[in-house]
């Protein structure tokens, strides 16, 4: 029987540059990766991943991992376990921040997500199926994707990767060849030979997490219209000199809302808010999410005429609290 020609492990590592890069990245990133167990009503309700983002114990993860949890248990790679306290939760971007009271914590290093390119190495770390710090590697498949959060809002600036993600990877880091975080693993779309993985850009994660740490929530604007995306007929575009092809057809206006106060009516077609074009509900949500929206002018079409109204969006959370009273 012929003998097998097997290279010694040390020689394999010396000659395999790809493996050396992946191993180095994992060694740098893995100490910050945590496993998260969640209980609701005294029962284990799921698990996921996360990573230590700051030396004083802030941990980034997905909102869908910890949302509605009664108890959150955070396990470090070195075997220590801590009770996680929810510092902030934002289902619209599927991000959440926990706080743990530990010492000698090793935070992740963040990379510049704006400089990554399709084709570059992407390594996903997490705890799929409860298996501690599992590693999968692939490439950045595409940038700037959009993805629906679980509550229906559109999330922008999403990274697509072919690094295998499995249940339990959610909330773990997607890192580059240096072990620096470029994204937060968030979703899998199964199909074909393996499926697609998606990660929230580290740029978005840092911005949202900073607000959650500071305020415990994200402030979003609200104008109070129910509507649907609609195409603007070509003859109307020509008649009014519009470049825009779509807008929001208003189906209804909530009483006492900013839209009602501004004079917006059912049947109007909203095409802009301030300087930003509005070609659909997703565009309106982006404007309301981008930051505080002060007094602005809403541009709309009414009976084949362009009209402009002054409007001051309210804070969505304030409106929800008032509706609950």
PAZAPA-4460 file (N, C-alpha, C; in steps of 0.05 Angstrom, whole numbers, plus 32768, in hexadecimal, padded with zeros to 4 digits):
% residues 325
    n_x    n_y    n_z   ca_x   ca_y   ca_z    c_x    c_y    c_z   seq   type   mol
   8011   7FE8   8000   8000   8000   8000   8012   8019   8000     1      X     A
   800C   802B   7FEE   801D   8043   7FEC   8018   8055   8004     2      X     A
   802E   8061   800D   802C   8073   8024   8021   808E   801C     3      X     A
   8013   809B   802E   8008   80B6   8028   801E   80CB   802B     4      X     A
   801E   80DE   8019   8031   80F4   801B   8025   810B   802A     5      X     A
   802C   810D   8044   8020   8121   8056   8035   8134   805F     6      X     A
   802F   814E   805C   8042   8163   8065   803F   8167   8083     7      X     A
   8055   816B   8091   8054   8172   80AD   8043   818C   80B1     8      X     A
   8035   818E   80C8   8025   81A6   80CD   8035   81BF   80CB     9      X     A
   804C   81BF   80D7   805D   81D7   80D7   8064   81E0   80BB    10      X     A
   806A   81CD   80A9   8071   81D4   808D   8059   81DE   807E    11      X     A
   8041   81D2   8084   8029   81DB   8077   8023   81F8   807E    12      X     A
   8026   81FF   8097   8020   821A   809F   8034   822E   8094    13      X     A
   804D   8225   8091   8062   8237   8086   805D   823E   8069    14      X     A
   8050   822B   805B   804D   822F   803E   8031   8239   8037    15      X     A
   801E   8238   8049   8003   823F   8043   7FFD   825B   804D    16      X     A
   8002   826F   803C   7FFE   828B   8044   7FE2   8292   804B    17      X     A
   7FCE   8286   803D   7FB2   828C   8043   7FAB   8283   8060    18      X     A
   7FB3   826B   8067   7FAE   8261   8082   7FBB   8273   8097    19      X     A
   7FD3   827B   8091   7FE2   828C   80A5   7FD3   82A6   80AA    20      X     A
   7FC8   82B2   8094   7FB9   82CB   8097   7FA0   82C7   80A8    21      X     A
   7F91   82B1   80A1   7F79   82AC   80B0   7F7F   82A6   80CD    22      X     A
   7F93   8296   80D2   7F9A   828F   80EE   7FA2   82A8   80FD    23      X     A
   7FB2   82B9   80F1   7FBA   82D2   80FF   7FA2   82E4   8105    24      X     A
   7F8F   82E6   80F2   7F78   82F7   80F6   7F66   82EC   810D    25      X     A
   7F63   82D2   810D   7F53   82C5   8122   7F5F   82C8   813D    26      X     A
   7F7A   82C5   813F   7F87   82C8   8158   7F84   82E4   8164    27      X     A
   7F84   82F7   8152   7F80   8313   815B   7F64   8319   8163    28      X     A
   7F50   830E   8154   7F34   8315   8158   7F26   8304   816D    29      X     A
   7F2D   82EB   816F   7F1D   82D8   817F   7F1B   82DF   819D    30      X     A
   7F2F   82EB   81AA   7F2C   82F1   81C6   7F15   8305   81CD    31      X     A
   7F0C   8314   81B9   7EF6   8326   81BE   7EDA   831A   81B9    32      X     A
   7ED9   8302   81AC   7EC0   82F6   81A5   7EB3   82E9   81BD    33      X     A
   7E99   82ED   81C0   7E8A   82E2   81D6   7E72   82D1   81CD    34      X     A
   7E6A   82BE   81DD   7E51   82B0   81D9   7E3B   82BC   81EA    35      X     A
   7E23   82BD   81E0   7E0D   82C9   81EE   7DF6   82B5   81F1    36      X     A
   7DED   82B0   8209   7DD6   829F   820E   7DC0   82B1   821A    37      X     A
   7DA7   82AD   8211   7D91   82BE   8218   7D7B   82AD   8225    38      X     A
   7D6F   82B8   823A   7D58   82AB   8247   7D40   82BE   8247    39      X     A
   7D29   82B3   8242   7D10   82C1   8244   7CFD   82B0   8254    40      X     A
   7CF1   82BD   8269   7CDF   82AE   827A   7CEC   8297   8289    41      X     A
   7D06   829A   828E   7D14   8285   829D   7D1E   826F   828C    42      X     A
   7D18   826F   8272   7D20   8259   8260   7D35   8264   824C    43      X     A
   7D47   8252   8244   7D5A   8259   8230   7D4B   825E   8216    44      X     A
   7D50   8275   820A   7D40   827D   81F2   7D51   8281   81DA    45      X     A
   7D6B   827B   81DB   7D7B   827E   81C4   7D98   8285   81CB    46      X     A
   7DA8   8286   81B6   7DC4   828D   81BA   7DCE   829C   81A1    47      X     A
   7DE5   82A9   81A5   7DF0   82B7   818F   7E0D   82BE   8195    48      X     A
   7E17   82D2   8188   7E33   82DA   818B   7E35   82F8   818F    49      X     A
   7E4C   8301   8196   7E51   831E   8199   7E6F   8322   819B    50      X     A
   7E77   833A   81A0   7E94   833F   81A4   7E98   8358   81B5    51      X     A
   7EAD   8357   81C5   7EB3   836D   81D7   7EBE   8384   81C6    52      X     A
   7EB1   839B   81C9   7EB8   83B2   81B8   7EC8   83C7   81C7    53      X     A
   7EC7   83C7   81E2   7ED6   83DB   81F1   7EE2   83CE   820A    54      X     A
   7EF8   83D9   8214   7F05   83CD   822B   7EF4   83CD   8244    55      X     A
   7EE0   83E0   8245   7ED0   83E1   825E   7EB6   83D0   825C    56      X     A
   7EB5   83BE   8248   7EA1   83A9   8249   7E88   83AD   8238    57      X     A
   7E89   83BF   8224   7E72   83C0   8211   7E76   83AA   81FC    58      X     A
   7E60   839B   81F7   7E60   8385   81E5   7E4C   838A   81CE    59      X     A
   7E54   8387   81B5   7E42   838B   819F   7E36   8370   8197    60      X     A
   7E1D   836F   8190   7E10   8357   8186   7DF8   8360   8175    61      X     A
   7DE7   834C   816C   7DCF   8352   815D   7DB8   8357   8170    62      X     A
   7DA6   8369   8168   7D8D   836D   8177   7D7D   8353   8179    63      X     A
   7D7B   8344   8162   7D6A   832D   8163   7D75   8317   8175    64      X     A
   7D8E   8319   817D   7D99   8305   8190   7D8F   830A   81AC    65      X     A
   7D8D   8324   81B4   7D87   832A   81D0   7D6D   8339   81D5    66      X     A
   7D5E   8340   81C0   7D46   834F   81C3   7D31   8340   81D4    67      X     A
   7D27   834E   81E8   7D13   8342   81F9   7D1D   832E   820E    68      X     A
   7D37   832D   8211   7D43   8319   8224   7D3F   8322   8241    69      X     A
   7D39   830E   8252   7D38   8313   826F   7D54   8310   827B    70      X     A
   7D64   82FE   8271   7D7F   82F9   827B   7D91   82F5   8263    71      X     A
   7DA9   8301   8265   7DBD   82FE   8250   7DD7   82F5   825D    72      X     A
   7DE1   82DE   8253   7DFA   82D3   825E   7E10   82D5   8248    73      X     A
   7E26   82E1   824F   7E3C   82E6   823C   7E54   82D5   8244    74      X     A
   7E5E   82C5   8231   7E74   82B3   8237   7E8C   82BC   8226    75      X     A
   7EA3   82C0   8233   7EBC   82C8   8226   7ECC   82AF   821E    76      X     A
   7EDE   82B3   820B   7EEF   829D   8201   7F00   8291   8218    77      X     A
   7F07   82A1   822C   7F18   8296   8241   7F08   8287   8257    78      X     A
   7EEE   8283   8252   7EDE   8274   8265   7ECE   8284   8279    79      X     A
   7ED3   829E   827B   7EC4   82AE   828E   7EA8   82B3   8283    80      X     A
   7E95   82B6   8296   7E7A   82BC   828E   7E6F   82D4   829E    81      X     A
   7E60   82E4   8291   7E55   82FC   829E   7E38   82FF   8297    82      X     A
   7E2A   830D   82A9   7E0E   8315   82A3   7E0F   832E   8291    83      X     A
   7E02   832D   827A   7E02   8343   8268   7DEA   8356   826E    84      X     A
   7DF0   8370   826F   7DDB   8384   8273   7DD7   8392   8258    85      X     A
   7DBE   8394   8250   7DB8   83A1   8236   7DBB   83BF   8239    86      X     A
   7DCE   83CA   822A   7DD3   83E7   822A   7DC3   83F5   8216    87      X     A
   7DBC   83E8   8200   7DAB   83F4   81EB   7DA5   83DF   81D6    88      X     A
   7D8E   83E3   81C9   7D84   83D0   81B5   7D77   83DE   819F    89      X     A
   7D7E   83D8   8186   7D72   83E5   816F   7D69   83D1   815A    90      X     A
   7D51   83C7   815B   7D48   83B3   8147   7D49   83BC   812B    91      X     A
   7D47   83D6   8126   7D47   83E1   810A   7D61   83DC   80FC    92      X     A
   7D77   83DB   810B   7D91   83D5   80FF   7D9C   83BA   8108    93      X     A
   7D8C   83AB   8118   7D93   8391   8123   7DAD   8392   8133    94      X     A
   7DB1   83A7   8142   7DC8   83AA   8153   7DC0   83AE   8170    95      X     A
   7DD0   83A3   8182   7DCC   83A7   819F   7DE7   83A9   81AC    96      X     A
   7DE7   83B6   81C4   7E00   83B9   81D3   7DFB   83AE   81F0    97      X     A
   7E0C   839D   81F9   7E0B   8393   8214   7E22   839E   8224    98      X     A
   7E20   839D   823F   7E36   83A5   8250   7E3B   838E   8263    99      X     A
   7E55   8387   8266   7E5D   8373   8279   7E71   837F   828D   100      X     A
   7E71   8376   82A5   7E82   8381   82BA   7E9A   836F   82BE   101      X     A
   7EAD   8370   82AB   7EC5   8360   82AD   7EDE   8370   82AB   102      X     A
   7EF4   8364   82B4   7F0E   8371   82B2   7F20   8362   829E   103      X     A
   7F35   836F   8295   7F48   8363   8282   7F3A   8359   8269   104      X     A
   7F27   8368   8260   7F18   8362   8247   7F29   8369   822F   105      X     A
   7F26   835A   821A   7F36   835F   8201   7F22   8368   81EC   106      X     A
   7F21   8382   81E6   7F0E   838C   81D2   7F18   8386   81B5   107      X     A
   7F04   8385   81A3   7F0B   8382   8187   7F17   839B   817C   108      X     A
   7F26   8398   8166   7F30   83AF   8157   7F1E   83B3   813F   109      X     A
   7F16   83CC   813A   7F04   83D2   8124   7F15   83DA   810C   110      X     A
   7F0D   83CF   80F5   7F19   83D8   80DB   7F09   83ED   80CF   111      X     A
   7F12   83F7   80B8   7F03   840C   80A9   7EF2   83FE   8094   112      X     A
   7ED8   83FB   809B   7EC6   83ED   8089   7EC3   83FB   806E   113      X     A
   7ECA   8415   806D   7EC8   8424   8054   7EDE   841D   8040   114      X     A
   7EF3   8411   804A   7F09   840B   8038   7F09   83EE   802E   115      X     A
   7EF6   83DE   8037   7EF6   83C2   802E   7EEC   83C0   8011   116      X     A
   7EF4   83AA   8003   7EEE   83A7   7FE7   7EE3   838A   7FE3   117      X     A
   7ED1   8387   7FCF   7EC8   836C   7FC8   7EE0   835B   7FC1   118      X     A
   7EE0   8342   7FCA   7EF6   8330   7FC4   7F0A   832D   7FDA   119      X     A
   7F0A   833F   7FEE   7F1E   833D   8003   7F15   8329   8018   120      X     A
   7F28   831F   8027   7F23   830A   803B   7F0F   8314   8050   121      X     A
   7EFC   8303   8057   7EE9   8308   806C   7EE7   82EF   807E   122      X     A
   7EEA   82F3   8098   7EEA   82DD   80AB   7ED4   82E2   80BF   123      X     A
   7EC2   82CE   80C2   7EAC   82D1   80D5   7EB2   82C0   80EE   124      X     A
   7EAE   82CC   8105   7EB2   82BE   811F   7E98   82BF   812E   125      X     A
   7E93   82AA   813D   7E7B   82A9   814D   7E78   828E   815A   126      X     A
   7E60   8289   8164   7E5A   8270   8173   7E42   8261   8167   127      X     A
   7E44   8259   814E   7E2D   824B   8142   7E27   8231   8150   128      X     A
   7E0D   822D   8155   7E04   8215   8163   7E11   8211   817E   129      X     A
   7E1A   8227   818A   7E26   8226   81A5   7E43   821D   81A4   130      X     A
   7E4F   8219   818C   7E6B   8210   818A   7E7D   8228   818D   131      X     A
   7E8E   8228   81A1   7E9E   823F   81A9   7EB1   8249   8193   132      X     A
   7EAF   8262   818D   7EC1   8270   817B   7EC8   8261   8162   133      X     A
   7EB4   825C   8152   7EB7   824F   8138   7EBF   8263   8123   134      X     A
   7ED0   825A   8110   7EDC   826C   80FC   7ED3   8262   80E0   135      X     A
   7EC9   8275   80CF   7EC6   826F   80B3   7ED2   8286   80A3   136      X     A
   7EDC   827F   808C   7EE9   8294   807C   7EDF   8294   805F   137      X     A
   7EDF   82AB   8054   7ED6   82AF   8038   7EE0   82CA   802E   138      X     A
   7ED0   82D6   801E   7ED7   82F1   8013   7EBF   8304   8017   139      X     A
   7EC5   831D   8014   7EB0   8331   8012   7EA4   832E   7FF6   140      X     A
   7E8B   8327   7FF5   7E7E   8322   7FDB   7E74   833B   7FCE   141      X     A
   7E69   834D   7FDF   7E5E   8366   7FD4   7E5B   837A   7FEB   142      X     A
   7E5A   8393   7FE4   7E56   83A9   7FF8   7E3D   83B9   7FF2   143      X     A
   7E34   83C7   8006   7E1D   83D9   8002   7E03   83CC   7FFD   144      X     A
   7E00   83B3   8006   7DE6   83A5   8003   7DD2   83B2   8016   145      X     A
   7DB8   83AD   8011   7DA3   83B4   8023   7D95   839A   802C   146      X     A
   7D8B   839B   8045   7D80   8383   8051   7D6A   838B   8064   147      X     A
   7D54   837C   8064   7D3E   8382   8076   7D44   8378   8092   148      X     A
   7D40   8389   80A6   7D42   8380   80C2   7D29   8370   80C8   149      X     A
   7D28   8363   80DF   7D12   8352   80E6   7CF8   8361   80EA   150      X     A
   7CFA   837B   80EE   7CE1   838B   80F1   7CDA   839A   80D8   151      X     A
   7CE8   8393   80C2   7CE0   839E   80A8   7CEF   83B6   809E   152      X     A
   7CFF   83C3   80AF   7D0E   83DA   80A7   7D25   83D1   8095   153      X     A
   7D2C   83E3   8082   7D42   83DD   8070   7D5D   83E5   807D   154      X     A
   7D70   83D3   807E   7D8A   83D8   8088   7D9D   83DC   8070   155      X     A
   7DAC   83F2   8070   7DBE   83F8   805A   7DDB   83F2   8062   156      X     A
   7DED   83F4   804F   7E0A   83F1   8053   7E10   83D5   805F   157      X     A
   7E04   83C0   8053   7E08   83A5   805B   7E1E   8398   804B   158      X     A
   7E2F   8388   8058   7E44   837A   804B   7E3A   835D   8045   159      X     A
   7E3E   8354   802C   7E37   8339   8025   7E51   8329   8025   160      X     A
   7E50   8311   8030   7E67   82FF   8031   7E60   82E2   802B   161      X     A
   7E73   82D3   8021   7E6E   82B6   801D   7E7A   82A6   8034   162      X     A
   7E85   82B4   8048   7E8E   82A5   8060   7E75   8299   806D   163      X     A
   7E77   827F   8073   7E5F   8271   807C   7E56   827B   8097   164      X     A
   7E3D   8283   8099   7E30   828B   80B2   7E1A   8277   80B9   165      X     A
   7E19   8271   80D3   7E05   825E   80DC   7DF6   8269   80F4   166      X     A
   7DDE   825E   80FB   7DD1   8268   8113   7DE3   8268   812B   167      X     A
   7DE4   827E   8139   7DF7   8281   814F   7E0E   8293   8148   168      X     A
   7E14   8297   812E   7E28   82AA   8125   7E1F   82C7   8128   169      X     A
   7E04   82CB   812A   7DF9   82E6   812B   7E05   82F6   8141   170      X     A
   7E0F   830E   813B   7E1A   8320   814E   7E38   831E   8150   171      X     A
   7E44   8309   8145   7E61   8306   8145   7E6E   8318   8131   172      X     A
   7E88   831B   8132   7E96   832E   8120   7E9D   8321   8105   173      X     A
   7E9D   8331   80F0   7EA9   832B   80D7   7EC2   833B   80D6   174      X     A
   7ED9   832E   80D2   7EF3   833C   80D4   7F02   8339   80BA   175      X     A
   7F16   834B   80B7   7F27   834A   809F   7F40   833B   80A5   176      X     A
   7F53   833C   8093   7F6C   832C   8095   7F7D   8334   80AD   177      X     A
   7F78   834C   80B8   7F87   8355   80CF   7F79   834E   80E9   178      X     A
   7F61   8342   80E7   7F52   833C   80FF   7F41   8353   8108   179      X     A
   7F3F   8368   80F8   7F30   8380   80FF   7F13   837D   80F7   180      X     A
   7F00   8386   8108   7EE4   8383   8102   7EDB   8395   80EB   181      X     A
   7ECF   8389   80D7   7EC4   8399   80C1   7EA5   8397   80C0   182      X     A
   7E9A   8384   80D0   7E7D   8381   80CF   7E73   8371   80E7   183      X     A
   7E59   8371   80EB   7E4B   8361   8100   7E39   834D   80F1   184      X     A
   7E3F   8334   80F4   7E2F   831F   80E6   7E12   8321   80EF   185      X     A
   7E00   8320   80DB   7DE4   8325   80E3   7DD0   8313   80D6   186      X     A
   7DD5   8308   80BE   7DC0   82F9   80B0   7DCB   82E5   809C   187      X     A
   7DBB   82D1   8097   7DC2   82BD   8083   7DAB   82BA   8070   188      X     A
   7DB0   82B8   8056   7D9B   82B2   8043   7DA3   8297   8037   189      X     A
   7D94   8282   803E   7D9B   8267   8035   7D93   8264   8018   190      X     A
   7DA1   8252   800A   7D9A   824D   7FEE   7DB3   8244   7FDF   191      X     A
   7DAE   8236   7FC9   7DC4   822E   7FB8   7DD6   821A   7FC7   192      X     A
   7DF0   821D   7FC3   7E03   820A   7FCF   7E09   8211   7FEC   193      X     A
   7E05   8229   7FF5   7E0D   822F   8011   7DFE   8246   801D   194      X     A
   7DF7   825A   800E   7DE9   8271   801A   7DFB   828A   801A   195      X     A
   7DEE   82A0   8021   7DFB   82BA   8022   7DFC   82C4   803E   196      X     A
   7E12   82D0   8046   7E14   82DC   8060   7E14   82FA   805E   197      X     A
   7E09   8307   8072   7E08   8324   8072   7E11   832F   808D   198      X     A
   7E1F   8345   808C   7E29   8352   80A5   7E24   8370   80A4   199      X     A
   7E1D   837B   80BB   7E1A   8398   80BD   7E35   83A5   80BD   200      X     A
   7E39   83B9   80AD   7E53   83C6   80AB   7E5C   83D0   80C6   201      X     A
   7E76   83CD   80CB   7E81   83D7   80E5   7E7D   83F5   80E8   202      X     A
   7E7C   8404   80D2   7E77   8420   80D3   7E5C   8426   80DF   203      X     A
   7E47   8418   80D5   7E2C   841A   80DF   7E2B   8411   80FC   204      X     A
   7E38   83FA   8102   7E37   83EF   811D   7E43   8402   8131   205      X     A
   7E59   840F   812B   7E66   8421   813E   7E54   843A   8142   206      X     A
   7E48   8444   812D   7E37   845C   812F   7E1F   8456   8140   207      X     A
   7E11   8440   813A   7DF9   8439   8149   7DFF   8432   8166   208      X     A
   7E14   8422   816A   7E1C   841A   8185   7E23   8432   8196   209      X     A
   7E31   8446   818A   7E38   845E   8199   7E1F   846C   81A3   210      X     A
   7E0A   846E   8193   7DF1   847A   819C   7DE3   846A   81B1   211      X     A
   7DE4   844F   81AD   7DD7   843D   81C1   7DE5   843F   81DC   212      X     A
   7E00   8441   81DC   7E0F   8444   81F5   7E08   845E   8202   213      X     A
   7E06   8473   81F2   7E01   848E   81FD   7DE4   8492   8206   214      X     A
   7DD1   8488   81F6   7DB5   848F   81FB   7DA4   8476   8201   215      X     A
   7DAE   845E   81FC   7D9E   8446   8200   7D8B   8440   81EA   216      X     A
   7D89   8451   81D6   7D76   844E   81C0   7D7E   845F   81A9   217      X     A
   7D71   845B   8192   7D76   846B   817A   7D5E   847D   8175   218      X     A
   7D63   8497   8172   7D4E   84AA   816D   7D48   84AB   814F   219      X     A
   7D2F   84A7   8147   7D28   84A8   812B   7D10   84BB   8127   220      X     A
   7D0F   84C6   8110   7CF9   84D8   810A   7CE0   84CA   8100   221      X     A
   7CCA   84D8   8101   7CB0   84CD   80FA   7C9E   84E4   80F0   222      X     A
   7C90   84DF   80D9   7C7E   84F4   80CF   7C61   84EC   80D0   223      X     A
   7C5C   84D2   80D1   7C40   84C9   80D5   7C30   84C4   80BB   224      X     A
   7C3D   84B9   80A7   7C2E   84B2   808F   7C2F   8494   808A   225      X     A
   7C19   8489   8080   7C19   846E   8075   7C18   8470   8057   226      X     A
   7C29   8461   804A   7C2B   8464   802D   7C38   844D   8020   227      X     A
   7C3B   844F   8006   7C47   8439   7FF6   7C57   8446   7FDF   228      X     A
   7C6C   8438   7FD7   7C7C   8441   7FC0   7C6A   8442   7FA7   229      X     A
   7C6E   8457   7F97   7C5E   845A   7F7F   7C6F   8466   7F69   230      X     A
   7C6A   845D   7F51   7C78   8469   7F39   7C69   8483   7F31   231      X     A
   7C79   8497   7F2A   7C6D   84B0   7F21   7C69   84AE   7F03   232      X     A
   7C51   84B1   7EF9   7C4C   84AF   7EDC   7C5F   84C1   7ECC   233      X     A
   7C66   84B8   7EB5   7C79   84C7   7EA4   7C6E   84E2   7E9C   234      X     A
   7C54   84E3   7E97   7C49   84FC   7E8E   7C4A   8511   7EA5   235      X     A
   7C48   8507   7EBE   7C4A   8519   7ED5   7C67   8522   7ED8   236      X     A
   7C7A   8510   7ED3   7C96   8517   7ED4   7C9C   852D   7EC0   237      X     A
   7C92   8529   7EA8   7C97   853D   7E93   7C89   8558   7E99   238      X     A
   7C70   8556   7EA2   7C61   856E   7EA8   7C6E   857F   7EBD   239      X     A
   7C79   8572   7ED2   7C85   8581   7EE9   7CA3   8583   7EE8   240      X     A
   7CAF   8577   7ED3   7CCC   8579   7ED1   7CDB   8569   7EE6   241      X     A
   7CCF   8552   7EED   7CDB   8541   7F02   7CEF   852D   7EF6   242      X     A
   7D05   852A   7F04   7D18   8514   7EFD   7D10   84FB   7F0C   243      X     A
   7D05   84FE   7F24   7CFE   84E8   7F35   7CE8   84D7   7F29   244      X     A
   7CEA   84BD   7F2B   7CD7   84AB   7F1F   7CC4   849E   7F33   245      X     A
   7CCB   849F   7F4D   7CBA   8492   7F62   7CB7   84A4   7F7A   246      X     A
   7CA2   849F   7F8A   7C9E   84AE   7FA2   7C8D   849D   7FB5   247      X     A
   7C82   84A9   7FCA   7C71   849B   7FDD   7C54   84A5   7FD9   248      X     A
   7C42   8493   7FD2   7C26   8499   7FD1   7C1A   8497   7FED   249      X     A
   7C10   84AE   7FF8   7C06   84AE   8013   7BEB   84A2   8014   250      X     A
   7BE8   848C   8024   7BCE   847F   8028   7BBF   848B   803F   251      X     A
   7BCD   8493   8053   7BC0   849E   806B   7BD3   84AF   807B   252      X     A
   7BC8   84C2   808B   7BD7   84D4   809C   7BCD   84D1   80B8   253      X     A
   7BDF   84CC   80CB   7BD6   84C9   80E7   7BCE   84E4   80F3   254      X     A
   7BB9   84E3   8102   7BB0   84FC   810F   7BC5   8505   8123   255      X     A
   7BC7   851F   8126   7BDB   852D   8138   7BF8   8527   8131   256      X     A
   7BFD   851C   8119   7C18   8516   8111   7C25   852E   8104   257      X     A
   7C40   852F   8101   7C4C   8545   80F2   7C42   8548   80D6   258      X     A
   7C3B   8531   80C8   7C31   8533   80AD   7C15   8540   80AD   259      X     A
   7C04   853A   80C1   7BEA   8547   80C2   7BED   8564   80C7   260      X     A
   7BFF   856C   80D9   7C03   8588   80DF   7C0E   8597   80C7   261      X     A
   7C1D   8589   80B6   7C29   8596   809F   7C14   859A   8088   262      X     A
   7BFF   858A   8089   7BEB   858C   8074   7BEC   8576   805F   263      X     A
   7BFC   8561   8064   7BFE   854B   8051   7BE3   853B   8052   264      X     A
   7BDA   8532   803A   7BC1   8525   8037   7BC4   850A   8029   265      X     A
   7BB1   84F8   802E   7BB0   84DF   801F   7BAE   84E5   8001   266      X     A
   7BBD   84D7   7FF1   7BBD   84DC   7FD4   7BD5   84EC   7FCB   267      X     A
   7BE2   84FA   7FDE   7BFB   8509   7FD7   7C11   84F5   7FD0   268      X     A
   7C24   84FD   7FC0   7C3C   84ED   7FBA   7C54   84FC   7FC4   269      X     A
   7C61   84F2   7FD9   7C78   84FF   7FE4   7C90   84F8   7FD3   270      X     A
   7CA0   850D   7FCB   7CB7   8508   7FBA   7CD1   8512   7FC6   271      X     A
   7CD0   8522   7FDC   7CE9   852C   7FE8   7CE3   8535   8004   272      X     A
   7CF7   8533   8015   7CF6   853F   8030   7D10   854E   8034   273      X     A
   7D0D   8568   8037   7D25   8579   8038   7D33   8577   801D   274      X     A
   7D4D   8573   801E   7D5D   8570   8005   7D5E   8554   7FFB   275      X     A
   7D53   8541   8009   7D56   8525   8002   7D3E   851B   7FF2   276      X     A
   7D43   850F   7FDB   7D2D   8503   7FCC   7D21   84EB   7FDA   277      X     A
   7D07   84E7   7FD8   7CF9   84D1   7FE4   7CEB   84C1   7FCE   278      X     A
   7CF7   84AA   7FC7   7CEC   849B   7FB1   7CDD   8482   7FBB   279      X     A
   7CD9   8480   7FD6   7CCB   846A   7FE1   7CCD   846A   8000   280      X     A
   7CBF   8457   800D   7CBE   8457   802A   7CDA   8451   8035   281      X     A
   7CEA   8440   8027   7D04   843B   8031   7D16   8454   8032   282      X     A
   7D13   8465   801E   7D22   847E   801E   7D1A   8490   8035   283      X     A
   7D00   8491   803A   7CF6   84A1   8051   7D01   8496   806B   284      X     A
   7D01   847C   806E   7D0C   846F   8087   7D2A   8476   808A   285      X     A
   7D39   8476   8074   7D55   847D   8075   7D59   8499   8080   286      X     A
   7D49   84AC   8076   7D4B   84C8   807E   7D44   84CA   809C   287      X     A
   7D2F   84BC   80A4   7D27   84BE   80C0   7D3B   84B1   80D3   288      X     A
   7D4B   849E   80C8   7D5E   848F   80D9   7D79   849C   80D9   289      X     A
   7D80   84AC   80C5   7D9B   84B7   80C1   7DA3   84C9   80D8   290      X     A
   7D91   84D6   80E5   7D97   84E8   80FB   7D7F   84FA   8101   291      X     A
   7D82   850B   8114   7D6C   851D   811B   7D62   852D   8102   292      X     A
   7D49   852D   80FE   7D3D   853C   80E7   7D2E   8554   80F2   293      X     A
   7D38   856C   80EE   7D2B   8583   80F7   7D15   858D   80E4   294      X     A
   7D0D   85A5   80E6   7CF9   85B1   80D4   7D03   85AE   80B7   295      X     A
   7CF2   85A6   80A6   7CF9   85A2   808A   7CE2   85A8   8078   296      X     A
   7CE6   85A7   805F   7CD1   85AB   804B   7CCC   8591   803D   297      X     A
   7CB2   8588   803D   7CAB   8570   802F   7CA0   8578   8013   298      X     A
   7CAB   856B   7FFF   7CA2   8571   7FE3   7C90   855A   7FDA   299      X     A
   7C79   8561   7FD0   7C66   854C   7FC7   7C57   8554   7FAE   300      X     A
   7C4A   8540   7FA2   7C39   8544   7F8B   7C1C   8542   7F94   301      X     A
   7C0C   8556   7F8C   7BF0   8555   7F92   7BE1   855F   7F79   302      X     A
   7BD1   854C   7F6E   7BC1   8553   7F56   7BD3   855F   7F41   303      X     A
   7BE9   8551   7F3B   7BFB   8559   7F26   7C08   8574   7F29   304      X     A
   7C0A   857D   7F42   7C19   8595   7F49   7C2D   858F   7F5F   305      X     A
   7C43   859E   7F5E   7C57   859C   7F73   7C50   85AE   7F8A   306      X     A
   7C50   85A4   7FA2   7C4A   85B4   7FBA   7C5F   85AF   7FCF   307      X     A
   7C64   85C3   7FE0   7C78   85C1   7FF5   7C6B   85C9   8010   308      X     A
   7C70   85BA   8025   7C66   85C0   803F   7C7C   85BE   8054   309      X     A
   7C7B   85D0   8067   7C8E   85CE   807D   7C86   85B8   8090   310      X     A
   7C99   85A8   8099   7C93   8592   80AB   7CAA   858F   80C0   311      X     A
   7CA3   8587   80D8   7CB7   8582   80ED   7CB2   8565   80F7   312      X     A
   7CC2   8552   80EE   7CBF   8537   80F7   7CC2   8534   8115   313      X     A
   7CB2   8522   8120   7CB4   851C   813D   7CC6   8505   8141   314      X     A
   7CCE   8500   815B   7CDE   84E9   8161   7CCC   84D0   8163   315      X     A
   7CD4   84BB   8155   7CC3   84A3   8154   7CBD   8498   816F   316      X     A
   7CD1   8496   8181   7CCD   848A   819B   7CBA   849B   81AC   317      X     A
   7CBC   84B5   81A9   7CAA   84C7   81B8   7C8D   84C2   81AF   318      X     A
   7C8A   84BF   8195   7C6F   84BA   818A   7C64   849F   8194   319      X     A
   7C75   848A   8195   7C6C   8470   819F   7C64   8471   81BC   320      X     A
   7C73   8481   81CC   7C6C   8483   81E8   7C51   8492   81EC   321      X     A
   7C4C   84A6   81DB   7C33   84B5   81DD   7C1C   84A3   81D5   322      X     A
   7C20   8492   81C1   7C0B   8481   81B7   7C04   846C   81CC   323      X     A
   7C17   8465   81DD   7C12   8450   81F1   7C04   845A   8209   324      X     A
   7C02   8475   820C   7BF5   8480   8224   7BD6   847D   8223   325      X     A
***
